[in-house]
Amino acid sequence: MLKNISLLLFLASFYGPRVSGDVKQLCNTLQNSKVINGICVYEVKYSQADCNRNNFTFQSGKCYGTATTHSSLNVSAFTSNTNILSRPMNLRSSPQFHGQGNIVSQVPAGTAFNVLSRKKLPSGAEALQIEILSPASKTKLNAENPLYLWHTDNTTLPKRSDTEASTTCSGDACKSITNDTFGNVRNLLQSAEEVNAFVDTTKEITTVAPAPVEAEEETETSTTTSDTSEPNSKKFSQMTKAEKTEALKRYSESANVQNVTDFSIKHYSGKKSVRKCYLGVKNALSLENRNLKSRRLLSKENKPALTSGWYSSRSAYMAATDLVKPPHNFINLLKDPDYKDTMKNKRNWPKGAVLVYRGGRTKHGHVEIKLDDNPTGGSFGSDFVTKTPSIDKRGYTLIGVMVRPDL
Amino acid sequence: MLIRRGFLFFTLLLSMVSISLQASNSAQLNKMLEIEQANKEKIATLIEEIDVIAQKKVLTTKDKPQLIKALKNVLELENIDPSRDGVAGLTDSYINNKKLYDSTLTEFKPTEQKVLKELLQMVEDKEKEGDG
């Protein structure tokens, strides 16, 4: 507690004197908020579990976030442009709001963001290109620029929902901070320890019952088109067994697979895992060498690959759904009646197959590419190369043997 | 004529460098894979021993000997298992019991402490940022 108070005093002395006026204006625009020692403490409608998960602070049955302004920023650039989310939403890498292929992350209620640009969608809704200002744990996502949120305006589309998940903004939700003449809400002091120190003095903040966090679900489908077909899957299922065998042989022997396996060996042999297996696999499939930490593109091989380009996604196990979607058009052999049993045996995996697992040592699962045609062993590439496929390890469940039979 | 010969020589040199790089890559890969293959059972045993600690939510000082054993296993695995599955299993345990881990680390040599700290920091970071 003493440590928390010391930290508070340090932060308050650092921010308070310089920005207190701006913070008051910012805090006035947020409901259930109060300025304490130069920092705006505001309530977020979250359950305890969601509050902790999103790095807010849960105290006395309520969830709190903190905000302050930053004096060193260019003021005019952010005027009247800062928003606070009322509920969790999907953050996407492109202005397409169907499926999960381009979901970068979820942002929690209470997230502050700047709108960088707006794009009108055929439905009348808008794709907002944004920059995240808080929580601090999500600002790292700004490196994955561009980031998009789905949004409609109640005044122009009164019968529509104004969020991607069809819930209406209410209260302080999605409200533009128009009174914030100095601009922004950057540098939100997020950590739980900081807020703990404030909470004892925030008893007078109006109580609002924490709302349960619902799973996000895209419903904005009425006027925009969605291509979720899996053409290769349909074609493959209509083939005879002999044709299927031939298609798999073509895939394994294709230049695309050779290029991908060569890439994986070249970049990841002798390396140790940095828990970025999906990034390693995406790099290999697209022949784009991106830094495993920053994701910055370092080089690209101009040869036929297995995916048309690098794409943004989250956990490794999602490869089983990401790769079947256009434009990748992989098929999952575990879903084909002729292969669903045989493909559970690693000896039957074709070279170049992308193997997707749930479970294992982390919540993300695992993904790896079979790099050679050795039926008794072989090697497998992700962000490292190994002789031991994860199917041989305890806790991993194989959910995808992905190939492209159209090669 | 001289230019042509020079060009041919340069092309030959490039090919040799490329072949030698490929051979070096391939040799490196084979060496790593052989080590891993030879230690397959050992890797599984070391990870099982780590899991004894990984499965305990809250650790007390009584668990310290077992934690030391688990961290020794992590160091051993670092030389033979590129997947780093052993240390990945300790992610939650480390996050929930940092104080005990920190005090346990002092019982290792400074070089070992450095390796272990880096590995534990990596799995903690990747719990949020990693993808698999």
Interface residues (C-beta under 8 A of the other chain):
Chain A: S137 K140 I265 K266 S269 G270 K271 K272 S273 V274 R275 K276 C277 Y278 L279 S313 R314 S315 A316 Y317 G360 R361 T362 H364 G365 H366 V367 G377 S379 S382 F384 V385 T386 K387 T388 K393 R394
Chain B: N25 S26 Q28 L29 K31 M32 L33 E36 Q37 K40 I43 A44 I47 E78 P82 S83 R84 D85 A88 G89 T91 M122 V123 K126 E127 K128 E129 G130 D131 G132
